[in-house]
Amino acid sequence: MMTGVATLFTRVFTWPNARAWGESTALLTLFASISVPFSLLSGLFAWTPSTDGLWQVALVAFFLPALTEELAFRGPLLILGNKTLHFQLAAMLLALFVLWHLVNAWLLMTEARGLFDDPRFLVVAFGLGMTCTFATFRSRSLWPAIFIHWLVVVGWKGLFGGPQFLVGG
């Protein structure tokens, strides 16, 4: 039993090589170059830099949502990764990732209603999910997806006025 758990842990949390980190950085850059203008031009977000409590946000955001959501929505790609099922599994998990934001807003974080159910937000969530999925496939590790997700949330809250649902309001 313990050997199986250790094998799963190793498979999911293998540290990627430099090439994988470079590719993940390129994916994050591509995502940001599309999502930031889209979010600003559509009025979803506004440029409102703030460092108030950002270190707390960064700490919490690493665990929730970055680590937990990546384990749930990208982890199975590494654990159950049958090559012939990868595309179908990735598509299903991506759809669940986007739907999770709706469920979260309506059942758990009701203060997120109006944002998490905004179609513009869901488009950005879909883009983030795609970015993290590609990073997971390319690196064969969750670490790049975790860091991408974390940086996006911290950037959103620190630069674009993202609400502090979990920390400070």
ZASEDREN-190031 format. One record per residue (C-alpha): residue number from 1; x negated, y negated, z; residue in three letters; chain. Coordinates in pm, whole numbers, always signed. Each point is the difference from the previous one (the first is absolute). Last residue first. Layout:
<recs>
NUM	X	Y	Z	ala	A
...
</recs>
This chain:
<recs>
169	+1250	-4010	+291	gly	A
168	-350	+22	+131	gly	A
167	-98	+345	-117	val	A
166	+230	+258	-154	leu	A
165	+219	-203	-231	phe	A
164	-252	-276	-62	gln	A
163	+150	-141	-316	pro	A
162	-216	-42	-310	gly	A
161	-100	-362	-38	gly	A
160	-211	+41	-312	phe	A
159	-360	-20	+119	leu	A
158	-25	+181	+335	gly	A
157	+312	+217	-15	lys	A
156	-41	+100	-364	trp	A
155	-375	+33	+33	gly	A
154	+36	+223	+308	val	A
153	+260	+215	-178	val	A
152	-205	+23	-322	val	A
151	-321	+73	+189	leu	A
150	+165	+283	+195	trp	A
149	+154	+161	-307	his	A
148	-332	-16	-184	ile	A
147	-187	+133	+305	phe	A
146	+238	+293	+46	ile	A
145	+0	+76	-373	ala	A
144	-383	-1	-7	pro	A
143	-17	+226	+307	trp	A
142	+256	+257	-116	leu	A
141	-252	+207	-193	ser	A
140	-23	+174	-338	arg	A
139	-154	-327	-127	ser	A
138	+177	-20	-337	arg	A
137	+328	+156	+110	phe	A
136	+16	-199	+324	thr	A
135	-85	-328	-174	ala	A
134	+264	+73	-265	phe	A
133	+261	+61	+271	thr	A
132	-104	-311	+193	cys	A
131	+39	-217	-309	thr	A
130	+333	+158	-92	met	A
129	+131	-54	+354	gly	A
128	-118	-361	-3	leu	A
127	+173	-57	-333	gly	A
126	+321	+161	+131	phe	A
125	-19	-219	+312	ala	A
124	-40	-306	-228	val	A
123	+309	+102	-199	val	A
122	+184	+69	+329	leu	A
121	-84	-351	+118	phe	A
120	+148	-147	-319	arg	A
119	+312	+218	+40	pro	A
118	+57	-145	+350	asp	A
117	+93	+286	+236	asp	A
116	-319	-32	+205	phe	A
115	+44	-377	+17	leu	A
114	+368	-56	+75	gly	A
113	-9	+261	+269	arg	A
112	-337	+4	+177	ala	A
111	+154	-106	+333	glu	A
110	+191	+330	-10	thr	A
109	-324	+184	+57	met	A
108	+119	+355	+64	leu	A
107	+316	+94	-190	leu	A
106	+69	-247	-279	trp	A
105	-344	-146	-52	ala	A
104	-182	+334	+39	asn	A
103	+243	+173	-235	val	A
102	-62	-265	-265	leu	A
101	-378	+14	+47	his	A
100	+11	+380	-6	trp	A
99	+168	-16	-341	leu	A
98	-322	-142	-149	val	A
97	-216	+269	+162	phe	A
96	+256	+270	-89	leu	A
95	-22	-97	-367	ala	A
94	-380	+16	+19	leu	A
93	+18	+338	+174	leu	A
92	+222	+139	-276	met	A
91	-222	-136	-276	ala	A
90	-315	+134	+168	ala	A
89	+158	+343	+49	leu	A
88	+109	+16	-363	gln	A
87	-340	-112	-127	phe	A
86	-197	+226	+235	his	A
85	+207	+315	-55	leu	A
84	-226	+168	-255	thr	A
83	-312	-86	+201	lys	A
82	+134	+151	+324	asn	A
81	-91	-268	+252	gly	A
80	+198	+100	+306	leu	A
79	-240	-162	+247	ile	A
78	-154	-267	-222	leu	A
77	+320	-124	-165	leu	A
76	+177	+65	+331	pro	A
75	-211	-276	+158	gly	A
74	+125	-267	-243	arg	A
73	+347	-79	+138	phe	A
72	-10	+114	+362	ala	A
71	-370	-43	+78	leu	A
70	-1	-325	-197	glu	A
69	+303	-123	+193	glu	A
68	-155	+79	+338	thr	A
67	-345	-143	-73	leu	A
66	+110	-325	-166	ala	A
65	+333	-83	+172	pro	A
64	-63	+16	+292	leu	A
63	-349	+114	+98	phe	A
62	-206	-256	-189	phe	A
61	+284	-250	+25	ala	A
60	-25	-6	+381	val	A
59	-365	-107	+0	leu	A
58	+37	-245	-288	ala	A
57	+310	-157	+156	val	A
56	-185	-44	+327	gln	A
55	-298	-156	-183	trp	A
54	+243	-224	-187	leu	A
53	+143	-150	+317	gly	A
52	-2	-347	-153	asp	A
51	-229	+20	-305	thr	A
50	+241	-175	-233	ser	A
49	+7	-57	-374	pro	A
48	+337	-102	-145	thr	A
47	+2	+63	-377	trp	A
46	+362	+98	-60	ala	A
45	+160	+340	-43	phe	A
44	+307	+133	-182	leu	A
43	+36	-320	-199	gly	A
42	-17	+181	-336	ser	A
41	-313	-191	-99	leu	A
40	-178	+73	+329	leu	A
39	+87	+370	+16	ser	A
38	-74	+62	-369	phe	A
37	-326	-198	+20	pro	A
36	-108	+205	+306	val	A
35	+124	+335	-129	ser	A
34	-185	+7	-333	ile	A
33	-354	-109	+90	ser	A
32	+40	+166	+341	ala	A
31	+77	+341	-154	phe	A
30	-292	-30	-245	leu	A
29	-238	-101	+279	thr	A
28	+122	+288	+217	leu	A
27	-56	+243	-288	leu	A
26	-349	-140	-61	ala	A
25	-82	+39	+370	thr	A
24	+125	+357	-16	ser	A
23	-224	+69	-299	glu	A
22	-299	-140	+188	gly	A
21	+87	+202	+311	trp	A
20	+24	+315	-215	ala	A
19	-338	-73	-158	arg	A
18	-158	-56	+342	ala	A
17	+109	+343	+127	asn	A
16	+320	+64	+191	pro	A
15	+10	+106	+367	trp	A
14	+207	+317	+32	thr	A
13	+307	-79	+211	phe	A
12	+271	+203	-171	val	A
11	-201	+313	-84	arg	A
10	-190	-10	+328	thr	A
9	+319	-29	+205	phe	A
8	+160	+283	-197	leu	A
7	-306	+222	+55	thr	A
6	-10	-87	+370	ala	A
5	+369	+86	+33	val	A
4	-56	+334	-175	gly	A
3	-302	+78	+219	thr	A
2	+203	-77	+310	met	A
1	+268	+249	-99	met	A
</recs>
